[in-house]
Amino acid sequence: MPRLQRLEKTQGDAKAQQMMAKLDEGKKLLNIFRGMANSPAVLNAYLQFSGALKEGRLSGKAREAIALAVGQANRCEYCLAAHTIIGKGEGLDETAIKAARLGKSADSKIQAVITLARKLVDNKGHVTDSDIAGAKQAGLNDGEVAEVVANVALNIFTNYFNLANQTDVDFPKVAVDVG
């Protein structure tokens, strides 16, 4: 049961209602957004941050691999379920989804992205010169390295929000443990 009120599009302040109405038009008024709407600043921050990163250099597959790797590291049931569906929409198959959750990819560039992402998560941002050099040797440029950091931060934000809120999963559930 969520700890924060799950707002309907007619609840909350005017700005929250406006954002939720727009999300509802696109059939994307998910439980995470209903919880975030308790603070329009939080919902707006998420929408702006995620929207900006979609315009970045990293592919949708790479962004979703990061989301799956970070969600697994944080054991966020909501985000794992959501990004399993979104990842499929970006072209990741079941094998690639499971691999990303385990910190692996058959694609060498996505492997570099996941490796750096997991090092950022596992070391709370304290990566080494060799971690960055390894990502660059695998083909990431400075902009892509910056985007890996930003995508990790975005996914930690959503993971922590959903874990703290105990957001009800509105996607087909997936097991948190990968075997």
N, C-alpha and C positions, 0 to 999 in steps of 0.2 A: 504494500500500500504506500503510495507516495506520501512524503512528509510535507510537501508544499501543495497548496491548492492547485488542482489541474483546471485552469481557467477555460471557460467556454468563450467563443469569439465575441460574446456580448458582455463579458465580465472584464474587470480590470479597468485601468484608466483609458482615456481616449487613444493614446498612442499605442498601448497594448492591443486594444480592439482593432485598430487600423492595421497593425502588423499581422494579427491573427486572421483578419478577414482576407488579407492578400495571400497569406499562406493557404487558407482554406480554398480560395479560388483555384490555386494550383494543385489542390488535393494533397497538400503537404502539411496540414495542421496536425503534427505528430505530438505525442505526449511530452516529449522533451521540450517542444516549443510552448506547450500549454503551461509547463512548469516555469520555464524561463520568463514567460510573459508576466509573472508576478513582479518582475523588474523589467520594464521596457528597455532599460539601458543594457541589461544582460542579453536579452533576445536580440536587440539591435547589434550589440558587439559580436555575437555569434554570426548573425547573418552577414554583416559587413566583412568579418574576418574570413569566413568560409567562401564568400563570394569573391573576394580578392584573390584568394589562393587558387580558385578555379581558373583564373586568368593567368596563372603562372606558367612556368616552363615544364614542370613535372606533369607527366601524363596522368590521366584519370586512373589508370591501372596502378601507377606508382603511388598516387595519393591514397588509393584504397588499400594497397599493401601496407602503407604506413599505418593507416587507421586500424587494420586488422592486427598488426604486430603490437601496436600500442594498446589496443583494447585487450589483447590477450595478456600482455604484461601487467595490466591493471585489473584483469579479470572482470571487465565490465560487460555484463550480460546484454544490456541494452545496445551498446555500441557494436558488439560482436554480431548480434542479430541484424542490426541495421546495415552494417558494412558488408555482411555476407550478401545481402540483397543488392546493395549499391555496387559492390565489387562485381557481381555477376553482370550487372548492367554496363559496367566498364570493360567487360570481356574477360574477367577472371573466371576460370572454371573451378570446380570443386577441389581439384588437386592443387591449383595455385592458391586458392583461399586457405586451405589447410596448411600449405607450405608457408605462406605469409605469416600465419598465426604462430608457426614454429620458428619464424625468423629466417626463412629460406625462400629462394626463388630460382627457377630454371633460367630466368633472364638475368644476365650478368649486371646490367644497370640497375634493375629493380633489387637485385641482391645487395648491391652497394647501398642503395637507399634504405633498405630494411636494416642492414647491418649498422649503419650510422644511426638510424632511428632508435634501434634497441640500445645502442651504446649511450645515446642521450638519455633515454628513459632510465636505464639501469644505473647510470652514474649521475643522475640528476643534473644533466647538462655539462658535467665536467668530462669532456672528451680530450684526448691527447692530440698532439701534432700528427702523430702517425695515424690516428683515426681519420682525421681530415685528409691527410695525404693519401690514405688508402681509398677513400671515396673518390678523390680526384683521379687517382690512377685507374680506377674502374670506369672513368668516363664522366663523372659529375663535374660541372663547372662551378664557379663560386656562387652564381645565382641559384643553381639547383641545390647546393649545400645549404644556402640560406633558406630555401623553401622547405627542405627537409626539417630544419629546426622549427620553422613556423608551423608546418603541418603536425609535428610532434606536439607543439604547444597547444594547437587547436584541439587535438584529440585528447590530450590530458585534460583540458578544460571540459570537454563534453563527458569524458569518462568520470571525472570527479563530480561533475554536476549530477550525472545519473546515479552514481554510487551514493552520494550524499542524500539525494532526493528519493532514492529507491523508485525511480521512474518505472511505471508499468511498461513492459515491452509490447510495442504494437507492430511487431514483425514476427514471422515464424521464429520461434526460439531455437537457439543452437546451444549445444553443450559448451560450458565454459572450459572444461578440460578437453584437451586435444590428445587423441591417442593414436 
